[in-house]
Amino acid sequence: MAQSLTRPNELVVVLKSLYADVSARLLHVLQVWEGRYRQRVELRRLMLMGPELIADIGMTMQEAEIEAGLPFWRPPQLLETHLRSPMSW
């Protein structure tokens, strides 16, 4: 009878740990998405203010339009482009 009491307790511990892990991962994803949303809103604002501001952050207007047009759940396209192309020093 003592064994039947320990197994549910062990299951509760495992489930709590699993819940904590899933919650932490979900929170991280939501924080990343919020950051992307804010960055893209700010990028659209800079685009309206003028191309010189876009140039100041190291982008062309075409790159900025592509980035700003992405939904928040999509990762930045420029990062992928820079990772694929070799750096020139």
C-alpha positions as CSV (number, residue, x, y, z in Angstrom):
1,M,0.0,0.0,0.0
2,A,2.9,2.4,0.7
3,Q,4.1,2.0,-2.9
4,S,0.8,3.1,-4.3
5,L,1.1,6.4,-2.4
6,T,4.6,7.1,-3.7
7,R,3.9,6.6,-7.3
8,P,1.2,9.3,-7.6
9,N,3.6,11.7,-5.7
10,E,6.4,10.9,-8.1
11,L,4.0,11.6,-11.0
12,V,3.0,14.9,-9.5
13,V,6.7,15.9,-9.2
14,V,7.4,14.9,-12.9
15,L,4.3,16.7,-14.1
16,K,5.2,19.9,-12.2
17,S,8.6,19.8,-13.7
18,L,7.3,19.3,-17.2
19,Y,4.8,22.1,-16.7
20,A,7.5,24.5,-15.5
21,D,9.7,23.6,-18.5
22,V,6.8,24.1,-21.0
23,S,5.8,27.4,-19.3
24,A,9.3,28.7,-19.5
25,R,9.7,27.9,-23.2
26,L,6.3,29.4,-24.0
27,L,7.2,32.6,-22.1
28,H,10.5,32.8,-24.1
29,V,8.7,32.4,-27.4
30,L,6.2,35.1,-26.5
31,Q,9.0,37.5,-25.5
32,V,10.8,36.9,-28.7
33,W,7.6,37.5,-30.7
34,E,6.9,40.7,-28.8
35,G,10.5,42.0,-29.5
36,R,10.1,41.3,-33.2
37,Y,6.8,43.1,-33.3
38,R,8.2,46.2,-31.6
39,Q,11.3,46.2,-33.8
40,R,9.2,46.0,-37.0
41,V,6.8,48.7,-35.8
42,E,9.9,50.9,-35.1
43,L,11.4,50.1,-38.5
44,R,8.1,51.1,-40.2
45,R,8.2,54.4,-38.3
46,L,11.8,55.1,-39.3
47,M,10.9,54.3,-43.0
48,L,8.3,57.1,-42.8
49,M,10.8,59.5,-41.4
50,G,13.3,59.1,-44.2
51,P,15.8,56.9,-46.0
52,E,18.7,58.5,-44.2
53,L,17.5,57.0,-40.9
54,I,17.4,53.6,-42.5
55,A,20.9,54.1,-43.8
56,D,22.0,55.0,-40.3
57,I,21.0,51.6,-39.0
58,G,22.9,49.9,-41.9
59,M,20.0,48.9,-44.1
60,T,18.7,49.8,-47.5
61,M,15.1,50.9,-48.0
62,Q,14.4,47.6,-49.8
63,E,15.8,45.6,-46.9
64,A,13.8,47.6,-44.4
65,E,10.6,47.1,-46.4
66,I,11.2,43.3,-46.5
67,E,11.9,43.2,-42.7
68,A,9.1,45.5,-41.8
69,G,6.6,43.4,-43.8
70,L,7.3,40.2,-42.0
71,P,4.8,38.9,-39.5
72,F,6.1,38.8,-35.9
73,W,6.4,35.0,-35.8
74,R,8.9,35.0,-38.7
75,P,12.6,35.4,-37.9
76,P,14.6,38.3,-39.4
77,Q,15.5,37.7,-43.1
78,L,18.7,39.8,-42.9
79,L,20.2,37.5,-40.3
80,E,19.7,34.5,-42.5
81,T,21.2,36.4,-45.5
82,H,24.3,37.4,-43.5
83,L,24.7,33.8,-42.1
84,R,24.7,32.4,-45.6
85,S,27.1,34.9,-47.2
86,P,30.7,34.9,-46.2
87,M,31.9,38.0,-44.4
88,S,34.4,40.3,-46.1
89,W,36.9,41.9,-43.9
